[in-house]
Amino acid sequence: MDDPRAERDAVLVPENIGRAIRARTVEALAAARDVQTVAGAAATAMRIAEEAFADLQEDGAVQQAVAGLHCRKYCAHCCYKTVSATPAEVFHLAEHIKATLRPKALAKLKARLRELDEQTRGMSPMERGQARLPCALLVGRLCIAHAVRPSSCRGFNSRDVRACEQSVKQRNVAIPVYVPQYQIFSEAHLGLRQGLADLGLKSTHLELTAALRIALETPDAAERWLAGEPIFCAAEQA
């Protein structure tokens, strides 16, 4: 039987979020193609999605549903899973990290990214979760780049923290999510990808660890990607 709660959740999501983000991405990058504009396109996409989610929460039923989610500060079960990101989100993260981390902290992060990439390269999402290896951005059970986290991280949520705990230890554990939050940020991810593709820029799904490592270690990474160089080949997901 279909879950009536999921059906109710699904109809709450505005249909124009992805289209708006796609249009804004094309508009921005048609005017200027540089790392600041690419990162800015991701920032704009996240702002549009966050505002849409905030608008939904003006409804009392939505407020109640969001308040009932089990996601809390220091809860990091989802930070042990595979994360998919667009190139724009990766550059947004990389620019923030370079601007906010001191040289010693940046060097430590690059070392964690290299080690994690080498440990997880080729793993399936199930294998990645069961390996119990935390995201390189997770320090003291907090994300050091939480403010600029990609749409996949923003959209993931849980109504049952016990299911989250089990999901990193067992196969085929279903995590009950609040559908509108998941859908809004999935739309943001899709809108970004489509906007980049409209401009002839390669925008496949990227595995976050490998992609962020490339963005931080490759000289002029954004400029080379904008010029059509396939710098993210090693991070591409099926």
C-alpha positions in Angstrom: 0.0 0.0 0.0 1.2 3.5 -0.8 2.3 5.7 2.1 -0.4 8.4 2.4 2.1 10.6 4.3 4.6 10.4 1.4 1.8 11.3 -1.0 0.8 14.3 1.0 4.4 15.4 1.4 5.1 15.2 -2.3 2.4 17.6 -3.4 3.9 20.4 -1.2 7.0 21.0 -3.3 6.9 23.9 -5.8 7.6 22.7 -9.4 9.6 25.7 -10.5 12.6 25.4 -8.2 14.8 23.5 -10.7 13.7 25.7 -13.6 14.6 28.9 -11.7 18.0 27.5 -10.7 18.7 26.4 -14.2 17.8 29.8 -15.6 19.9 31.7 -13.0 22.9 29.4 -13.7 22.7 30.0 -17.4 22.3 33.8 -16.9 25.3 34.1 -14.5 27.7 32.0 -16.6 26.7 33.5 -19.9 27.9 36.8 -18.5 31.2 35.6 -17.0 33.0 32.3 -16.9 35.4 32.2 -14.0 35.7 30.4 -10.7 33.8 33.1 -8.7 30.8 32.9 -11.1 30.7 29.1 -11.0 30.9 29.1 -7.2 28.3 31.9 -7.1 25.9 29.9 -9.2 26.0 27.1 -6.6 25.5 29.6 -3.8 22.5 31.1 -5.6 21.1 27.6 -6.2 21.4 26.8 -2.5 19.8 30.1 -1.5 16.8 29.6 -3.8 16.3 26.1 -2.4 16.7 27.1 1.2 14.2 30.0 0.7 11.7 27.6 -0.9 12.1 25.2 2.1 11.6 28.1 4.5 8.5 29.2 2.6 7.0 25.7 3.0 7.6 25.9 6.8 5.1 28.8 7.0 2.5 26.0 6.9 2.0 24.6 10.5 1.9 21.0 9.3 5.2 21.4 7.6 6.7 23.1 10.7 5.5 20.1 12.8 7.0 17.6 10.4 10.4 19.3 10.2 10.5 19.7 14.0 9.9 16.0 14.3 13.0 15.1 12.2 15.8 13.4 14.2 18.6 15.3 12.5 20.5 17.2 15.2 23.9 18.9 15.8 26.6 16.3 16.2 24.5 13.6 14.5 26.7 12.5 11.7 25.6 9.1 10.5 24.9 10.5 7.0 28.5 11.8 6.9 29.8 8.2 6.4 27.9 7.8 3.0 28.7 8.5 -0.6 27.9 12.2 -1.5 27.1 13.3 -5.0 27.8 16.9 -6.1 27.8 19.0 -9.2 31.1 20.7 -10.4 29.6 24.1 -9.3 29.0 22.8 -5.8 32.6 21.4 -5.6 34.1 24.7 -6.6 31.8 26.5 -4.2 33.2 24.3 -1.4 36.8 24.6 -2.6 36.7 28.4 -2.7 35.1 28.6 0.8 37.7 26.2 2.2 40.6 28.1 0.7 39.3 31.4 2.0 38.5 30.2 5.5 41.1 27.6 6.5 44.6 28.5 7.7 47.5 26.9 5.8 48.1 24.2 8.4 44.4 23.2 8.6 44.1 23.2 4.8 47.1 20.9 4.5 45.5 18.5 7.0 42.3 18.5 5.0 44.1 17.8 1.8 45.8 14.9 3.5 42.5 13.5 4.8 41.0 13.8 1.3 43.9 12.0 -0.3 43.7 9.2 2.3 39.9 8.8 2.1 39.9 8.9 -1.7 42.5 6.1 -1.9 40.5 4.1 0.6 37.1 4.5 -1.0 37.9 4.7 -4.7 35.7 2.2 -6.6 33.4 1.4 -3.7 29.7 1.1 -4.2 27.5 3.4 -2.0 26.7 0.3 0.1 30.3 -0.5 0.6 31.2 3.1 1.3 28.7 3.2 4.1 29.7 -0.1 5.6 33.4 0.9 5.6 32.5 3.4 8.4 34.9 6.0 7.0 33.9 9.6 7.8 33.8 12.4 5.3 37.1 14.4 5.3 35.1 17.5 6.2 33.9 16.0 9.4 35.9 17.2 12.4 34.7 16.5 15.9 31.4 15.3 14.5 30.8 18.7 12.9 31.2 19.6 9.2 33.8 22.3 8.8 32.1 23.5 5.6 28.5 23.2 6.8 27.5 26.6 5.5 28.4 25.7 1.9 27.5 22.0 1.9 26.1 20.6 -1.3 22.5 20.0 -2.1 22.8 16.2 -1.4 23.7 17.0 2.2 21.1 19.6 2.6 18.3 17.4 1.3 19.1 14.3 3.3 17.1 14.0 6.5 15.6 11.3 8.7 12.5 10.6 10.8 14.3 7.8 12.6 17.9 8.1 13.9 17.9 4.4 14.8 17.5 3.6 11.1 20.4 5.9 10.3 22.6 4.0 12.8 21.6 0.7 11.3 22.1 1.8 7.7 25.8 2.1 8.1 26.1 -1.4 9.6 23.5 -3.4 7.7 22.3 -3.8 4.1 18.9 -2.7 2.9 17.9 -0.5 5.8 15.2 2.0 4.7 15.5 5.5 6.2 12.2 7.3 6.5 12.7 10.8 5.2 10.6 14.0 5.0 9.9 14.0 1.2 9.6 17.8 0.5 13.1 18.6 1.9 14.6 15.8 -0.1 12.8 16.8 -3.3 13.6 20.5 -3.0 17.3 20.0 -2.8 17.2 17.3 -5.5 15.6 19.9 -7.7 18.5 22.3 -6.8 21.0 19.6 -7.8 19.2 18.9 -11.1 18.8 22.6 -11.9 22.5 23.3 -11.5 23.4 20.3 -13.6 21.0 21.3 -16.4 22.2 24.9 -16.4 25.8 23.9 -16.7 24.9 21.5 -19.5 23.0 24.2 -21.3 26.2 26.1 -21.6 28.1 23.1 -22.9 29.9 22.4 -19.6 30.3 18.8 -18.5 28.2 18.3 -15.5 28.1 14.6 -14.5 27.5 13.4 -11.0 30.7 13.7 -9.0 31.7 11.8 -5.9 32.5 14.5 -3.4 35.7 13.2 -1.9 37.5 12.6 -5.2 36.1 15.8 -6.7 37.1 18.1 -3.9 40.5 16.6 -3.8 40.9 17.4 -7.5 39.6 20.9 -7.1 42.0 21.7 -4.2 45.1 20.0 -5.7 44.8 20.9 -9.4 46.3 24.2 -10.4 43.7 26.5 -12.0 41.1 23.7 -11.7 38.0 25.9 -12.4 39.6 27.6 -15.4 40.6 24.2 -16.9 37.2 22.8 -16.3 35.5 25.8 -17.9 37.8 25.4 -20.9 36.5 21.9 -21.4 39.3 19.9 -19.8 38.0 16.7 -18.2 39.7 17.3 -14.8 37.0 15.4 -12.9 37.2 12.1 -14.8 38.4 10.2 -11.7 35.5 11.5 -9.7 32.6 10.8 -12.1 29.8 8.5 -10.9 27.7 6.4 -13.1 
